[in-house]
Amino acid sequence: MLLTPHAGTIAWTIITFFVVFLILRAKVWGPLLIALDEREQSIRESLETADRARAEAAAQLAEHEKRLNEAETEARKIVGEAREAAEKVRSQIVDEAKAEAQRAVDQGRETLETEKNAALAQLRAEVADLAVGAAGAILDAELDADRNRKIANDFISRLPDSQGN
């Protein structure tokens, strides 16, 4: 029958098992363990390399972010300095324009004052001539023209300056 064990078959099966086991252990088991160890070492090295690459990438990212922040800070500083410089230039231009306007106003006032004084002098001279003419006509040549002009000029010079100014 098929299921009845025989002592010889059992013995030969056990002997065959141990022989195959010893052959496999000597020829296959060693290289198989070496291959598994090499594979394990390769995976471990790959993981370590990946960890180093990840750490290096994180360090580079941190360095990049640091440089970016420094560049942004520098850009803000440059923009601030440019604004300050522009404000100084604007203030300088405004001050110069105000000074120029004040000089123009002052020059206009001086010109006006000069012309006013010239007009007043001319007016006084004309008034003196008119007064001399009128006085001459009234006095009907009692005094000569030079003396009449002197009297009129003295009279005009005694007039208060505040009336004409």
C-alpha positions, 0 to 999 in steps of 0.5 A: 500500500501506499501509506505503509512505511517501510523501515528501509525507505525511511532510513534511505529518506533520512540519509538522502535528506541529510546528504542533500542538506550537507551538499546544499549547506556546503554549496548553496547555503554559503553563497546564498547567505553571502548574497543576502548579506551583500543585498542587505549591505547594499540596501543599507548603503543606499538608505545611508546615501539617501539619508545623506542626500536628504540631509545635504538637500535640507542643508542646501535648502536652509542655505538657499533660504538664508541667502534669499532672506539676506537678499530680501533684507539687502533689497529692502535696505537698498530701496530704503536708501534710495527712498531716503536719497530721493527724499533728500534730492526732492527736499534739496530741489524744493529748497533751491526752488524756494530760494530762487523764488525768494531771490526773484521776489527780492529782486522784483521788490528791489526793482520796484523800489528803484523804479518807485524812487526814480518815479518819485524823483521825476514826479518831484522834479515835475512838481517843482517845475510846475510849482515854479511855473505857477509861482512865477506866473503868480509873482509875475517875474518878481523872482528869477527862475533859479531862485524859484526852483530853489524855493520849490525844491526846499519845499518838496524836500521838507515834505515827509517821505512817509506820504510818498512811500 
